[in-house]
Amino acid sequence: MTGSITLIGIGDDGCVSLTSRAINAVAQTELLAGATRHLEFFPQFCGEKLSFVSGLNGYLTQIVEAAKDKDICVLASGDPLFFGIGKRLLAMVAAVDAAINVEVITSPSSVQLACAKALIPSDNVKVISLHGRAITGMVARMQQGDHFALLTDNDHNPVAIARHLLSYDETLWRLVLCEHLGGSKERIREFTVQELAATSTDDIESLNVLLLQRQGQAYWGGLATHCPDSAYQVLTPLNGLITKAITRALVVARLGLTPCSVVWDIGSGSGSIAIEAAKQAWNGHVYALECNPQCFDVIGQNQKRHRVDNLTLVKSKAPLGLDELPAPDAVFVGGSRGQIDAIVEHAMSRLSIGGKLILSAITLDSVSEFFQLCKSKQYQYEVMMLQSSVSQPLAHYQRYQAENPIHLFVITKEGNNT
């Protein structure tokens, strides 16, 4: 005999809003599984119970094993297939015993209920889950829309979220905090970012959804994906330590980034390459490696100004520190401090297949060194010399001011590269 699993979504009001189909499934089941608070909604159930306390994998394994010869019901919050246990349960059933029949009876998701309370059309809302996830990158993801629903946990609670927004000057948002939706303790409150940041966490219920509506908040702080040099704080008098705008645009374009890319910017200087890469890879992450202490504060200021919380400054002289970073999809080397061979070897060994490594050379010595390196390693590469001029006023006229020429070595990681 092969049993079955009926996965039932249940709201904070318990049995009240369940359909007769869901109630009948519980009444007829041989085993009822769920969190303690869910099981407490069915005190009249006299059959076998399985309570979820901790350890999700072990809990789901018990459910699937029991379903091999029993018909069981599993209770879960709201819509079990919306950031719930449904996805993992279905995957486990498929891997262990695909003959087990699974049926899902949903309730409205927490986001649907919250949007109805806040009078926000749910089809406009993007969902960001912070359950067991880092808050890092949240602000960058919020540059992709105007309406968001944030699923929180005890660490990344609404107060922590508001404080993170405040640290990046993301203050022009309407925040609607929805607690215990559909239950007897339901509470809907509206805050500014500053108000919620100043609220005690003791006044926040753990079962909550936080809605955010853009209220005139400019994307990326009013700065475009690609910006002129004047949009960056630079270190003076060392010529700014910034890759100039024309070169920067070409480099970021040739890195071939996707929204989820992981990027290394080695020798970051002012962080301009890292920041514009982070805007392209808004759902990924950028690591800016810099060993000059004078640059650290400059990079931090530019990061905050451009709202790229998906950027991490690594205070290290490459290749030191690279081992601790996630494998990259793209690498830019703007400065190597004499370590170019070791940096390239390390980057190419970890770069994803098809990924790009771009080396920047401004001296003839570096051009020769990079050329010999690419030849000796038999890399697939191309070289571009970028020479540009920009207009400058001269009395009542305009003249061209030439920028220093720069060579870019664009190396593509092939399957046989190491």
Secondary structure, DSSP 4 states (H G I P E B T S, - for coil): ---EEEEEEEBTTBGGG--HHHHHHHHH-SEEEEEHHHHTT-TT--SEEEEE-S-HHHHHHHHHHHTTTSEEEEEEES-TTSSSSHHHHHHHHHHH-TTSEEEEE----HHHHHHHHHT--GGGPEEEE-TTS-STTHHHHGGG-SEEEEE--SSS-HHHHHHHHHHTT---EEEEEEESTTSTT-EEEEE-HHHHHTS-GGGS-SSEEEEEEESSPPGGGG--SS--GGGS--BTTTTBT---HHHHHHHHHHTT--TT-EEEEES-TTSHHHHHHHHHTTTSEEEEEE--HHHHHHHHHHHHHHT-TTEEEEES-TTTTGGGSPPPSEEEES--TT-HHHHHHHHHHHSPTT-EEEEEE-SHHHHHHHHHHHHHHT-EEEEEEE--EEEEEETTEEEEEEPPPEEEEEEE--TT--
